[in-house]
Amino acid sequence: MKETVNRRNFLAAAGAAAVAATATSALAAEAGGAPVKIIGVACSPRKGMTTAKAVQAALDAAKAVNPRIQTELIDLGGLSIAGYSPKPPADDFAGILPKLQDPALGGLIIGSPSYFRGMSSLCKAFIERCAPLRDPKMLLANKPVGVVAVGAFRNGGQEMTIEQIQAAMLCFGMIAVGGNAPAFQGATVLSTKDDISGDELGLDTAKKLGAHVAEVALRLA
C-alpha cells in the first residue's frame, strides 16, 4: 500500500514538473522571438502633461508583459501637424510617419484629452495624416489599437472620445481592444488640476489596457 502511494506521489510530482517545464520552455521561446513594438501617441497640445503621462502608464504596463515588447512614446504636444490634404504639407508629421511604417510595429495606444466630449483636433489631424498607411497597402491591418482618454470629470466624455478614435482606426483595419475590468472599452482617466496621480481607478484602466494591447500584439506577431 505504501509503495502504491509513493508511486502515485512520484507520478503526480513528475506530471507537475513536466507541465512546469513545458510552460517554462514556451515562455523562453516566446521571449526569444522577434521584437514587437508598441507605440503610444499622446495627442494633447500640452506636451508632457496628463495625456502623455496616462499613455506612458499604459506603455509601461505593456512593456512588463514580455521581454519581446518594446515601447515608444510619441508626444505630439508642441508639434505642428495639419489635417489631411491631397498634397501633404511640410510639417512635423514627416518625422513620425516612418515610425508607423516600421515592420516591427505590433500595435498602437492612442491617447487624447476629452475636449467637448470628443477627441482633440490634434488627434483628428494625426489620424487623418496616417492616410499613407492605407495605400497602397493597409500597413496597420490586423494590429491591436487601444485608446486612452483623459477628462476633467469622471464622466467627462472619455467613453465617447474612445469610441471616436476606435471608429477612425477601424478604417485602417486595426483591431480595437480594451482591457480587463474595469477597462473593457479602454482607459478612462480623470485629471484633477492637471494631475492624474490620484486617480487610482483611471490609472488601473490604463495599465490593464496597455497589458492587453501587448498580449494581443504578441499573439498576432
N, CA, C and O of each residue as an XYZ file, in Angstrom:
884
protein
N       0.832     -1.201      0.000
C       0.000      0.000      0.000
C       0.870      1.256      0.000
O       0.640      2.206     -0.748
N       1.893      1.217      0.885
C       2.800      2.348      0.987
C       3.523      2.570     -0.328
O       3.733      3.705     -0.757
N       3.909      1.445     -0.974
C       4.614      1.548     -2.254
C       3.716      2.166     -3.319
O       4.178      2.942     -4.156
N       2.404      1.811     -3.281
C       1.448      2.359     -4.255
C       1.297      3.862     -4.082
O       1.279      4.612     -5.059
N       1.187      4.304     -2.800
C       1.047      5.735     -2.508
C       2.276      6.495     -2.972
O       2.165      7.559     -3.582
N       3.461      5.940     -2.680
C       4.698      6.598     -3.096
C       4.773      6.720     -4.615
O       5.230      7.727     -5.156
N       4.307      5.656     -5.291
C       4.328      5.678     -6.757
C       3.385      6.756     -7.291
O       3.704      7.460     -8.249
N       2.203      6.873     -6.644
C       1.257      7.909     -7.054
C       1.847      9.297     -6.836
O       1.725     10.178     -7.688
N       2.487      9.479     -5.683
C       3.102     10.775     -5.394
C       4.186     11.107     -6.410
O       4.319     12.246     -6.857
N       4.957     10.079     -6.763
C       6.029     10.284     -7.732
C       5.466     10.692     -9.091
O       5.968     11.613     -9.735
N       4.401      9.981     -9.520
C       3.801     10.285    -10.817
C       3.187     11.679    -10.827
O       3.279     12.399    -11.822
N       2.555     12.059     -9.705
C       1.960     13.395     -9.612
C       3.037     14.464     -9.684
O       2.890     15.469    -10.381
N       4.130     14.232     -8.948
C       5.227     15.196     -8.954
C       5.868     15.285    -10.332
O       6.217     16.369    -10.799
N       6.017     14.127    -10.978
C       6.612     14.107    -12.313
C       5.728     14.842    -13.308
O       6.214     15.574    -14.170
N       4.409     14.634    -13.175
C       3.479     15.322    -14.071
C       3.530     16.821    -13.888
O       3.531     17.573    -14.862
N       3.573     17.265    -12.622
C       3.647     18.698    -12.342
C       4.940     19.284    -12.882
O       4.952     20.390    -13.423
N       6.028     18.539    -12.734
C       7.318     19.012    -13.234
C       7.302     19.128    -14.750
O       7.871     20.062    -15.316
N       6.642     18.168    -15.410
C       6.570     18.202    -16.869
C       5.781     19.414    -17.353
O       6.166     20.077    -18.316
N       4.665     19.696    -16.665
C       3.854     20.862    -17.028
C       4.650     22.142    -16.837
O       4.628     23.032    -17.687
N       5.363     22.227    -15.699
C       6.162     23.418    -15.421
C       7.265     23.591    -16.456
O       7.542     24.704    -16.903
N       7.891     22.477    -16.835
C       8.966     22.546    -17.827
C       8.434     22.996    -19.179
O       9.074     23.780    -19.881
N       7.250     22.488    -19.539
C       6.642     22.882    -20.814
C       6.317     24.368    -20.828
O       6.572     25.063    -21.811
N       5.747     24.849    -19.713
C       5.402     26.271    -19.619
C       6.650     27.136    -19.680
O       6.662     28.174    -20.341
N       7.699     26.705    -18.991
C       8.948     27.466    -18.999
C       9.544     27.519    -20.395
O      10.033     28.562    -20.830
N       9.505     26.387    -21.099
C      10.041     26.338    -22.461
C       9.260     27.256    -23.389
O       9.828     27.940    -24.241
N       7.937     27.254    -23.204
C       7.098     28.104    -24.047
C       7.414     29.576    -23.817
O       7.513     30.357    -24.763
N       7.573     29.947    -22.537
C       7.896     31.332    -22.220
C       9.261     31.714    -22.770
O       9.451     32.815    -23.287
N      10.206     30.796    -22.654
C      11.550     31.076    -23.147
C      11.542     31.263    -24.658
O      12.196     32.160    -25.188
N      10.791     30.403    -25.345
C      10.713     30.523    -26.807
C      10.053     31.831    -27.207
O      10.467     32.493    -28.158
N       9.003     32.191    -26.449
C       8.288     33.422    -26.754
C       9.185     34.631    -26.537
O       9.198     35.562    -27.343
N       9.941     34.606    -25.427
C      10.821     35.728    -25.114
C      11.954     35.844    -26.115
O      12.511     36.927    -26.298
N      12.303     34.739    -26.767
C      13.411     34.755    -27.702
C      13.019     35.108    -29.117
O      13.863     35.077    -30.012
N      11.756     35.446    -29.348
C      11.295     35.785    -30.688
C      11.688     37.196    -31.087
O      12.427     37.881    -30.379
N      11.180     37.609    -32.231
C      11.482     38.943    -32.746
C      10.820     40.011    -31.880
O       9.762     39.766    -31.302
N      11.428     41.191    -31.785
C      10.832     42.281    -31.002
C       9.482     42.703    -31.573
O       9.269     42.694    -32.785
N       8.588     43.069    -30.682
C       7.274     43.585    -31.063
C       7.150     44.978    -30.450
O       7.237     45.142    -29.233
N       6.948     45.968    -31.299
C       6.946     47.350    -30.820
C       5.532     47.881    -30.642
O       4.673     47.722    -31.509
N       5.314     48.513    -29.499
C       4.053     49.189    -29.220
C       4.354     50.685    -29.141
O       5.156     51.120    -28.315
N       3.715     51.456    -29.992
C       3.909     52.906    -29.988
C       2.705     53.575    -29.348
O       1.559     53.292    -29.696
N       2.981     54.461    -28.413
C       1.935     55.262    -27.799
C       1.989     56.674    -28.357
O       3.064     57.264    -28.466
N       0.835     57.214    -28.709
C       0.765     58.560    -29.280
C      -0.108     59.423    -28.374
O      -1.304     59.172    -28.226
N       0.498     60.435    -27.774
C      -0.237     61.354    -26.904
C      -0.663     62.560    -27.726
O       0.173     63.339    -28.184
N      -1.971     62.708    -27.909
C      -2.498     63.721    -28.824
C      -3.040     64.946    -28.088
O      -4.103     65.468    -28.422
N      -2.301     65.387    -27.098
C      -2.666     66.624    -26.410
C      -1.744     67.738    -26.883
O      -0.552     67.501    -27.084
N      -2.265     68.943    -27.064
C      -1.390     70.051    -27.453
C      -0.441     70.467    -26.336
O       0.480     71.255    -26.552
N      -0.674     69.930    -25.138
C       0.165     70.282    -23.990
C       1.187     69.166    -23.755
O       0.855     68.106    -23.226
N       2.399     69.417    -24.145
C       3.460     68.415    -24.088
C       3.766     67.998    -22.650
O       3.884     68.832    -21.752
N       3.892     66.681    -22.458
C       4.309     66.153    -21.170
C       3.278     66.232    -20.064
O       3.604     66.013    -18.898
N       2.045     66.540    -20.409
C       1.026     66.698    -19.378
C       0.243     65.395    -19.171
O       0.765     64.309    -19.425
N      -0.993     65.503    -18.716
C      -1.717     64.334    -18.222
C      -1.957     63.257    -19.279
O      -1.898     62.067    -18.967
N      -2.225     63.652    -20.514
C      -2.454     62.634    -21.548
C      -1.180     61.837    -21.807
O      -1.219     60.611    -21.912
N      -0.061     62.530    -21.909
C       1.217     61.842    -22.125
C       1.539     60.916    -20.958
O       2.047     59.814    -21.162
N       1.250     61.352    -19.747
C       1.530     60.522    -18.572
C       0.629     59.288    -18.537
O       1.068     58.203    -18.155
N      -0.624     59.455    -18.935
C      -1.546     58.313    -18.951
C      -1.133     57.297    -20.012
O      -1.177     56.090    -19.771
N      -0.732     57.785    -21.183
C      -0.274     56.879    -22.240
C       1.008     56.171    -21.805
O       1.189     54.986    -22.083
N       1.892     56.893    -21.125
C       3.130     56.272    -20.651
C       2.841     55.168    -19.638
O       3.524     54.144    -19.624
N       1.834     55.370    -18.794
C       1.450     54.324    -17.836
C       1.001     53.065    -18.567
O       1.316     51.950    -18.150
N       0.265     53.250    -19.658
C      -0.166     52.102    -20.463
C       1.032     51.422    -21.124
O       1.098     50.194    -21.178
N       1.968     52.210    -21.620
C       3.158     51.645    -22.265
C       4.024     50.875    -21.269
O       4.571     49.823    -21.599
N       4.144     51.401    -20.060
C       4.939     50.710    -19.036
C       4.342     49.340    -18.729
O       5.065     48.359    -18.554
N       3.008     49.286    -18.667
C       2.341     48.009    -18.407
C       2.518     47.059    -19.588
O       2.664     45.851    -19.403
N       2.503     47.609    -20.799
C       2.705     46.780    -21.993
C       4.103     46.169    -21.987
O       4.276     44.986    -22.282
N       5.082     46.973    -21.653
C       6.475     46.504    -21.671
C       6.718     45.409    -20.648
O       7.564     44.539    -20.853
N       5.974     45.450    -19.540
C       6.161     44.465    -18.474
C       5.598     43.096    -18.832
O       5.861     42.121    -18.127
N       4.832     43.005    -19.909
C       4.191     41.740    -20.281
C       5.199     40.701    -20.740
O       5.083     39.523    -20.401
N       6.190     41.138    -21.512
C       7.115     40.179    -22.122
C       8.383     40.907    -22.562
O       8.304     42.050    -23.014
N       9.550     40.271    -22.442
C      10.796     40.925    -22.869
C      10.817     41.303    -24.349
O      11.596     42.164    -24.757
N       9.974     40.669    -25.146
C       9.942     40.990    -26.576
C       9.322     42.359    -26.852
O       9.567     42.957    -27.899
N       8.525     42.846    -25.915
C       7.814     44.101    -26.133
C       8.749     45.292    -25.985
O       9.428     45.445    -24.970
N       8.772     46.127    -27.009
C       9.486     47.399    -26.970
C       8.463     48.516    -27.105
O       7.483     48.377    -27.836
N       8.685     49.615    -26.410
C       7.705     50.698    -26.434
C       8.360     52.034    -26.765
O       9.556     52.238    -26.557
N       7.538     52.928    -27.284
C       7.992     54.294    -27.555
C       6.806     55.236    -27.421
O       5.711     54.950    -27.906
N       7.034     56.351    -26.764
C       6.007     57.383    -26.639
C       6.287     58.497    -27.638
O       7.387     59.048    -27.678
N       5.283     58.819    -28.439
C       5.352     59.975    -29.331
C       4.402     61.026    -28.765
O       3.183     60.861    -28.806
N       4.966     62.094    -28.245
C       4.174     63.170    -27.648
C       4.004     64.264    -28.696
O       4.973     64.908    -29.097
N       2.771     64.468    -29.134
C       2.507     65.444    -30.189
C       2.435     66.876    -29.667
O       2.331     67.817    -30.453
N       2.491     67.044    -28.361
C       2.414     68.379    -27.782
C       3.502     69.294    -28.326
O       4.682     68.945    -28.316
N       3.102     70.455    -28.795
C       4.060     71.424    -29.317
C       4.442     71.212    -30.766
O       5.157     72.033    -31.342
N       3.972     70.107    -31.376
C       4.295     69.843    -32.776
C       3.248     70.470    -33.696
O       2.105     70.706    -33.302
N       3.668     70.729    -34.915
C       2.765     71.281    -35.922
C       2.334     70.160    -36.859
O       3.134     69.651    -37.645
N       1.055     69.780    -36.766
C       0.520     68.710    -37.610
C      -0.827     69.170    -38.160
O      -1.797     69.323    -37.417
N      -0.869     69.384    -39.452
C      -2.110     69.807    -40.098
C      -2.957     68.590    -40.430
O      -2.473     67.459    -40.407
N      -4.224     68.831    -40.738
C      -5.114     67.752    -41.125
C      -4.813     67.245    -42.523
O      -3.863     67.684    -43.170
N      -5.638     66.313    -42.978
C      -5.409     65.682    -44.278
C      -5.494     66.680    -45.426
O      -6.306     67.605    -45.420
N      -4.631     66.460    -46.407
C      -4.657     67.217    -47.655
C      -4.113     66.303    -48.743
O      -3.186     65.535    -48.488
N      -4.673     66.367    -49.960
C      -4.137     65.532    -51.048
C      -2.639     65.740    -51.248
O      -1.918     64.830    -51.659
N      -2.187     66.954    -50.949
C      -0.760     67.245    -51.003
C      -0.293     67.526    -49.581
O      -0.505     68.627    -49.072
N       0.340     66.547    -48.929
C       0.728     66.704    -47.523
C       1.601     67.934    -47.307
O       2.576     68.138    -48.031
N       1.261     68.749    -46.321
C       2.080     69.928    -46.034
C       3.401     69.537    -45.377
O       3.541     68.437    -44.842
N       4.338     70.426    -45.424
C       5.628     70.186    -44.772
C       5.496     70.565    -43.303
O       5.541     71.743    -42.950
N       5.334     69.560    -42.452
C       5.217     69.828    -41.022
C       5.862     68.692    -40.238
O       6.614     67.895    -40.798
N       5.570     68.618    -38.950
C       6.257     67.666    -38.078
C       5.823     66.213    -38.265
O       6.465     65.311    -37.728
N       4.755     65.970    -39.009
C       4.317     64.589    -39.198
C       5.326     63.790    -40.021
O       5.370     62.563    -39.937
N       6.128     64.485    -40.808
C       7.115     63.796    -41.649
C       8.083     62.961    -40.811
O       8.568     61.928    -41.274
N       8.365     63.396    -39.594
C       9.268     62.640    -38.734
C       8.593     61.504    -37.992
O       9.267     60.655    -37.409
N       7.268     61.478    -38.008
C       6.506     60.449    -37.294
C       6.151     59.279    -38.201
O       6.165     58.128    -37.765
N       5.837     59.563    -39.453
C       5.358     58.532    -40.378
C       6.286     57.320    -40.479
O       5.794     56.192    -40.447
N       7.614     57.500    -40.601
C       8.484     56.315    -40.712
C       8.379     55.372    -39.513
O       8.535     54.160    -39.666
N       8.121     55.910    -38.336
C       7.990     55.058    -37.152
C       6.744     54.182    -37.240
O       6.732     53.053    -36.749
N       5.708     54.704    -37.863
C       4.471     53.946    -38.018
C       4.561     52.937    -39.158
O       3.741     52.024    -39.252
N       5.552     53.104    -40.017
C       5.769     52.177    -41.137
C       6.755     51.070    -40.783
O       7.024     50.196    -41.607
N       7.290     51.097    -39.584
C       8.265     50.102    -39.135
C       7.626     48.712    -39.114
O       6.592     48.534    -38.469
N       8.204     47.728    -39.795
C       7.634     46.371    -39.805
C       7.529     45.748    -38.415
O       6.731     44.835    -38.202
N       8.331     46.236    -37.469
C       8.296     45.686    -36.111
C       7.107     46.204    -35.307
O       6.843     45.717    -34.208
N       6.389     47.190    -35.849
C       5.248     47.746    -35.119
C       4.176     46.681    -34.924
O       3.681     46.093    -35.885
N       3.826     46.441    -33.654
C       2.829     45.419    -33.361
C       1.504     45.969    -32.907
O       0.502     45.253    -32.914
N       1.474     47.247    -32.504
C       0.221     47.821    -32.033
C       0.388     49.271    -31.642
O       1.504     49.774    -31.509
N      -0.748     49.939    -31.459
C      -0.765     51.349    -31.090
C      -1.591     51.565    -29.829
O      -2.553     50.845    -29.563
N      -1.192     52.570    -29.065
C      -2.013     53.084    -27.973
C      -2.137     54.581    -28.216
O      -1.148     55.311    -28.148
N      -3.342     55.032    -28.498
C      -3.577     56.437    -28.825
C      -4.281     57.104    -27.650
O      -5.304     56.620    -27.167
N      -3.724     58.212    -27.202
C      -4.318     58.940    -26.089
C      -4.750     60.330    -26.506
O      -4.062     61.005    -27.271
N      -5.896     60.751    -25.996
C      -6.390     62.096    -26.295
C      -7.098     62.669    -25.077
O      -7.753     61.940    -24.333
N      -6.965     63.973    -24.875
C      -7.837     64.603    -23.886
C      -9.259     64.626    -24.434
O      -9.467     64.616    -25.647
N     -10.219     64.658    -23.545
C     -11.611     64.771    -23.965
C     -11.971     66.249    -24.010
O     -12.164     66.885    -22.974
N     -12.060     66.787    -25.223
C     -12.433     68.186    -25.412
C     -13.865     68.235    -25.933
O     -14.153     67.726    -27.017
N     -14.755     68.843    -25.166
C     -16.160     68.925    -25.565
C     -16.705     67.539    -25.913
O     -17.449     67.367    -26.879
N     -16.310     66.550    -25.092
C     -16.778     65.171    -25.192
C     -16.354     64.505    -26.502
O     -17.102     63.723    -27.089
N     -15.156     64.827    -26.939
C     -14.635     64.216    -28.151
C     -13.120     64.325    -28.208
O     -12.499     64.940    -27.341
N     -12.527     63.722    -29.242
C     -11.075     63.759    -29.388
C     -10.597     65.171    -29.692
O     -11.358     66.003    -30.187
N      -9.345     65.431    -29.396
C      -8.756     66.738    -29.678
C      -8.587     66.921    -31.183
O      -8.533     65.947    -31.933
N      -8.503     68.168    -31.614
C      -8.280     68.438    -33.037
C      -6.918     67.903    -33.468
O      -6.740     67.512    -34.622
N      -5.964     67.884    -32.551
C      -4.640     67.348    -32.864
C      -4.718     65.844    -33.111
O      -4.035     65.318    -33.990
N      -5.545     65.162    -32.339
C      -5.732     63.722    -32.529
C      -6.380     63.447    -33.882
O      -5.973     62.533    -34.599
N      -7.382     64.237    -34.223
C      -8.059     64.073    -35.515
C      -7.086     64.311    -36.663
O      -7.089     63.577    -37.651
N      -6.252     65.345    -36.528
C      -5.271     65.640    -37.572
C      -4.266     64.498    -37.703
O      -3.902     64.110    -38.813
N      -3.820     63.961    -36.566
C      -2.867     62.846    -36.592
C      -3.456     61.650    -37.339
O      -2.797     61.059    -38.194
N      -4.693     61.297    -37.014
C      -5.322     60.142    -37.656
C      -5.492     60.382    -39.154
O      -5.244     59.487    -39.962
N      -5.912     61.584    -39.521
C      -6.076     61.896    -40.945
C      -4.756     61.782    -41.695
O      -4.720     61.307    -42.830
N      -3.684     62.213    -41.067
C      -2.385     62.186    -41.737
C      -1.800     60.779    -41.835
O      -0.801     60.560    -42.521
N      -2.425     59.834    -41.148
C      -1.995     58.435    -41.261
C      -2.509     57.793    -42.545
O      -2.308     56.598    -42.763
N      -3.167     58.571    -43.389
C      -3.737     58.041    -44.638
C      -2.731     57.255    -45.479
O      -3.123     56.257    -46.082
N      -1.446     57.652    -45.554
C      -0.491     56.860    -46.351
C      -0.321     55.426    -45.855
O       0.210     54.580    -46.574
N      -0.770     55.152    -44.630
C      -0.667     53.792    -44.095
C      -1.780     52.890    -44.623
O      -1.837     51.706    -44.291
N      -2.669     53.460    -45.452
C      -3.769     52.690    -46.037
C      -3.550     52.382    -47.517
O      -4.209     51.503    -48.071
N      -2.640     53.089    -48.147
C      -2.487     52.973    -49.592
C      -1.009     53.077    -49.972
O      -0.343     54.031    -49.570
N      -0.487     52.127    -50.728
C      -1.183     51.053    -51.461
C      -1.438     49.800    -50.632
O      -2.063     48.858    -51.121
N      -0.965     49.770    -49.383
C      -1.161     48.593    -48.549
C      -1.609     49.026    -47.164
O      -1.147     50.040    -46.641
N      -2.519     48.249    -46.566
C      -3.020     48.547    -45.220
C      -1.977     48.085    -44.191
O      -2.033     46.959    -43.698
N      -1.040     48.964    -43.882
C       0.089     48.580    -43.038
C      -0.296     48.328    -41.580
O       0.415     47.622    -40.865
N      -1.410     48.897    -41.141
C      -1.826     48.722    -39.746
C      -2.878     47.628    -39.575
O      -3.326     47.367    -38.458
N      -3.268     46.997    -40.661
C      -4.333     45.996    -40.602
C      -3.965     44.846    -39.677
O      -2.827     44.377    -39.659
N      -4.957     44.402    -38.909
C      -4.828     43.254    -38.007
C      -3.824     43.482    -36.881
O      -3.252     42.533    -36.344
N      -3.617     44.741    -36.533
C      -2.800     45.083    -35.373
C      -3.720     45.711    -34.321
O      -4.662     46.419    -34.674
N      -3.457     45.460    -33.034
C      -4.330     45.997    -31.997
C      -4.113     47.490    -31.753
O      -2.994     47.994    -31.851
N      -5.192     48.175    -31.438
C      -5.112     49.577    -31.035
C      -5.938     49.756    -29.770
O      -7.089     49.325    -29.698
N      -5.339     50.392    -28.783
C      -6.038     50.723    -27.549
C      -6.115     52.232    -27.421
O      -5.277     52.950    -27.966
N      -7.116     52.712    -26.703
C      -7.318     54.157    -26.592
C      -7.369     54.585    -25.129
O      -8.013     53.953    -24.292
N      -6.667     55.678    -24.855
C      -6.659     56.307    -23.535
C      -7.319     57.676    -23.667
O      -6.939     58.467    -24.529
N      -8.298     57.957    -22.824
C      -8.957     59.264    -22.842
C      -8.870     59.890    -21.455
O      -9.111     59.231    -20.444
N      -8.524     61.166    -21.428
C      -8.355     61.885    -20.163
C      -9.342     63.042    -20.116
O      -9.419     63.843    -21.047
N     -10.097     63.124    -19.026
C     -11.077     64.190    -18.885
C     -10.973     64.889    -17.543
O     -10.367     64.375    -16.603
N     -11.570     66.065    -17.469
C     -11.535     66.847    -16.233
C     -12.611     66.415    -15.244
O     -12.641     66.889    -14.108
N     -13.497     65.510    -15.676
C     -14.542     64.969    -14.812
C     -14.557     63.457    -14.976
O     -14.109     62.936    -15.998
N     -15.072     62.751    -13.975
C     -15.137     61.294    -14.075
C     -15.984     60.882    -15.267
O     -15.645     59.932    -15.972
N     -17.078     61.588    -15.494
C     -17.922     61.330    -16.663
C     -17.804     62.518    -17.610
O     -18.783     63.206    -17.900
N     -16.592     62.739    -18.081
C     -16.310     63.910    -18.902
C     -16.209     63.631    -20.384
O     -15.557     64.376    -21.117
N     -16.848     62.564    -20.833
C     -16.823     62.251    -22.256
C     -15.719     61.300    -22.670
O     -15.463     61.126    -23.861
N     -15.056     60.676    -21.691
C     -13.960     59.768    -22.034
C     -14.417     58.613    -22.921
O     -13.744     58.271    -23.893
N     -15.566     58.009    -22.587
C     -16.040     56.873    -23.383
C     -16.359     57.293    -24.817
O     -16.087     56.551    -25.761
N     -16.935     58.479    -24.975
C     -17.258     58.960    -26.322
C     -15.982     59.230    -27.119
O     -15.917     58.959    -28.318
N     -14.982     59.761    -26.442
C     -13.696     60.009    -27.098
C     -13.072     58.698    -27.564
O     -12.546     58.609    -28.673
N     -13.134     57.682    -26.706
C     -12.602     56.366    -27.065
C     -13.323     55.815    -28.290
O     -12.686     55.302    -29.210
N     -14.645     55.919    -28.303
C     -15.425     55.403    -29.431
C     -15.051     56.093    -30.738
O     -14.945     55.444    -31.778
N     -14.851     57.404    -30.687
C     -14.498     58.142    -31.900
C     -13.166     57.666    -32.474
O     -13.033     57.457    -33.680
N     -12.191     57.499    -31.597
C     -10.861     57.087    -32.061
C     -10.887     55.643    -32.549
O     -10.282     55.320    -33.571
N     -11.583     54.776    -31.823
C     -11.691     53.382    -32.258
C     -12.340     53.296    -33.638
O     -11.875     52.555    -34.503
N     -13.415     54.059    -33.838
C     -14.119     54.032    -35.124
C     -13.206     54.484    -36.254
O     -13.224     53.909    -37.343
N     -12.411     55.511    -35.995
C     -11.497     56.008    -37.025
C     -10.431     54.973    -37.363
O     -10.082     54.797    -38.530
N      -9.913     54.287    -36.344
C      -8.834     53.332    -36.591
C      -9.330     52.046    -37.250
O      -8.534     51.292    -37.810
N     -10.632     51.794    -37.188
C     -11.178     50.659    -37.935
C     -11.005     50.871    -39.437
O     -10.952     49.907    -40.201
N     -10.917     52.131    -39.856
C     -10.695     52.433    -41.275
C      -9.308     51.996    -41.733
O      -9.038     51.922    -42.932
N      -8.433     51.707    -40.779
C      -7.090     51.229    -41.102
C      -6.993     49.712    -40.937
O      -5.916     49.134    -41.082
N      -8.118     49.077    -40.635
C      -8.129     47.632    -40.450
C      -7.590     47.187    -39.109
O      -7.299     46.007    -38.918
N      -7.453     48.128    -38.166
C      -6.909     47.772    -36.865
C      -7.960     47.072    -36.009
O      -9.159     47.179    -36.268
N      -7.498     46.361    -34.994
C      -8.371     45.633    -34.081
C      -8.473     46.434    -32.788
O      -7.495     46.555    -32.050
N      -9.646     46.975    -32.515
C      -9.846     47.769    -31.305
C      -9.941     46.845    -30.098
O     -10.757     45.924    -30.077
N      -9.105     47.093    -29.095
C      -9.120     46.265    -27.891
C      -9.253     47.152    -26.660
O      -8.870     48.322    -26.663
N      -9.804     46.561    -25.616
C      -9.851     47.209    -24.316
C      -8.965     46.430    -23.368
O      -7.987     45.811    -23.787
N      -9.304     46.461    -22.102
C      -8.551     45.692    -21.119
C      -9.507     44.883    -20.271
O     -10.704     44.830    -20.555
N      -8.992     44.259    -19.240
C      -9.857     43.556    -18.306
C     -10.607     44.571    -17.450
O     -10.240     45.745    -17.411
N     -11.654     44.121    -16.766
C     -12.471     45.023    -15.944
C     -11.587     45.832    -15.001
O     -10.678     45.279    -14.381
N     -11.845     47.142    -14.885
C     -12.965     47.907    -15.450
C     -12.610     48.640    -16.744
O     -13.178     49.694    -17.030
N     -11.691     48.104    -17.516
C     -11.205     48.807    -18.710
C     -11.685     48.150    -19.993
O     -10.958     48.127    -20.986
N     -12.898     47.616    -19.987
C     -13.381     46.866    -21.145
C     -13.306     47.682    -22.434
O     -12.939     47.147    -23.480
N     -13.648     48.960    -22.372
C     -13.663     49.785    -23.580
C     -12.310     50.419    -23.850
O     -11.915     50.598    -25.002
N     -11.608     50.755    -22.791
C     -10.318     51.421    -22.904
C      -9.981     52.072    -21.581
O     -10.565     51.739    -20.550
N      -9.037     53.000    -21.609
C      -8.604     53.670    -20.382
C      -9.326     54.996    -20.230
O      -9.270     55.852    -21.112
N     -10.000     55.155    -19.111
C     -10.723     56.400    -18.818
C     -10.091     57.022    -17.579
O     -10.222     56.504    -16.470
N      -9.410     58.134    -17.785
C      -8.593     58.729    -16.729
C      -9.137     60.102    -16.346
O      -9.574     60.875    -17.199
N      -9.101     60.386    -15.049
C      -9.566     61.666    -14.515
C      -8.377     62.549    -14.167
O      -7.475     62.142    -13.436
N      -8.391     63.756    -14.698
C      -7.355     64.741    -14.387
C      -7.929     65.785    -13.440
O      -8.913     66.453    -13.758
N      -7.310     65.917    -12.285
C      -7.733     66.913    -11.304
C      -6.625     67.944    -11.146
O      -5.562     67.647    -10.601
N      -6.878     69.143    -11.620
C      -5.879     70.214    -11.570
C      -4.569     69.761    -12.218
O      -3.490     69.906    -11.643
N      -4.689     69.217    -13.415
C      -3.537     68.761    -14.202
C      -2.732     67.667    -13.501
O      -1.508     67.611    -13.622
N      -3.422     66.809    -12.776
C      -2.745     65.725    -12.065
C      -3.607     64.467    -12.137
O      -4.786     64.499    -11.784
N      -3.020     63.361    -12.593
C      -3.752     62.095    -12.662
C      -3.261     61.096    -11.621
O      -3.779     59.982    -11.535
N      -2.266     61.488    -10.830
C      -1.655     60.541     -9.896
C      -2.626     60.050     -8.830
O      -2.452     58.957     -8.290
N      -3.646     60.847     -8.523
C      -4.603     60.442     -7.506
C      -5.738     59.583     -8.032
O      -6.554     59.089     -7.254
N      -5.798     59.401     -9.342
C      -6.877     58.608     -9.935
C      -6.437     57.150    -10.060
O      -6.021     56.710    -11.132
N      -6.530     56.418     -8.976
C      -6.094     55.020     -8.978
C      -6.910     54.179     -9.949
O      -6.366     53.326    -10.651
N      -8.215     54.420     -9.987
C      -9.077     53.662    -10.893
C      -8.691     53.920    -12.348
O      -8.547     52.983    -13.134
N      -8.525     55.188    -12.699
C      -8.181     55.530    -14.075
C      -6.831     54.979    -14.492
O      -6.688     54.459    -15.599
N      -5.843     55.086    -13.621
C      -4.519     54.558    -13.946
C      -4.546     53.038    -14.057
O      -3.794     52.448    -14.834
N      -5.420     52.413    -13.273
C      -5.571     50.960    -13.377
C      -6.117     50.579    -14.749
O      -5.698     49.578    -15.331
N      -7.057     51.378    -15.268
C      -7.585     51.082    -16.608
C      -6.501     51.264    -17.666
O      -6.451     50.513    -18.640
N      -5.631     52.262    -17.478
C      -4.544     52.481    -18.435
C      -3.577     51.298    -18.433
O      -3.138     50.843    -19.489
N      -3.254     50.812    -17.250
C      -2.323     49.682    -17.141
C      -2.922     48.409    -17.740
O      -2.236     47.660    -18.437
N      -4.195     48.173    -17.465
C      -4.834     46.966    -17.999
C      -4.977     47.047    -19.518
O      -4.854     46.042    -20.217
N      -5.236     48.241    -20.012
C      -5.311     48.419    -21.462
C      -3.957     48.139    -22.105
O      -3.870     47.402    -23.087
N      -2.902     48.730    -21.549
C      -1.570     48.531    -22.111
C      -1.161     47.072    -22.126
O      -0.589     46.589    -23.103
N      -1.455     46.369    -21.036
C      -1.108     44.950    -20.959
C      -1.847     44.146    -22.019
O      -1.273     43.251    -22.640
N      -3.121     44.465    -22.225
C      -3.905     43.697    -23.196
C      -3.453     43.971    -24.625
O      -3.412     43.057    -25.448
N      -3.114     45.215    -24.924
C      -2.599     45.529    -26.261
C      -1.335     44.714    -26.530
O      -1.161     44.172    -27.621
N      -0.455     44.630    -25.533
C       0.777     43.857    -25.699
C       0.484     42.371    -25.882
O       1.098     41.715    -26.723
N      -0.445     41.844    -25.101
C      -0.788     40.421    -25.197
C      -1.343     40.077    -26.577
O      -0.978     39.061    -27.169
N      -2.225     40.933    -27.078
C      -2.805     40.680    -28.401
C      -1.733     40.819    -29.487
O      -1.695     40.032    -30.433
N      -0.872     41.816    -29.346
C       0.196     42.015    -30.330
C       1.116     40.801    -30.403
O       1.544     40.406    -31.488
N       1.417     40.213    -29.257
C       2.277     39.029    -29.233
C       1.602     37.840    -29.913
O       2.250     37.079    -30.630
N       0.308     37.686    -29.687
C      -0.407     36.571    -30.308
C      -0.450     36.711    -31.823
O      -0.425     35.717    -32.549
N      -0.514     37.950    -32.293
C      -0.648     38.185    -33.727
C       0.694     38.331    -34.442
O       0.749     38.335    -35.672
N       1.764     38.450    -33.677
C       3.091     38.678    -34.279
C       3.553     37.455    -35.065
O       4.643     37.464    -35.638
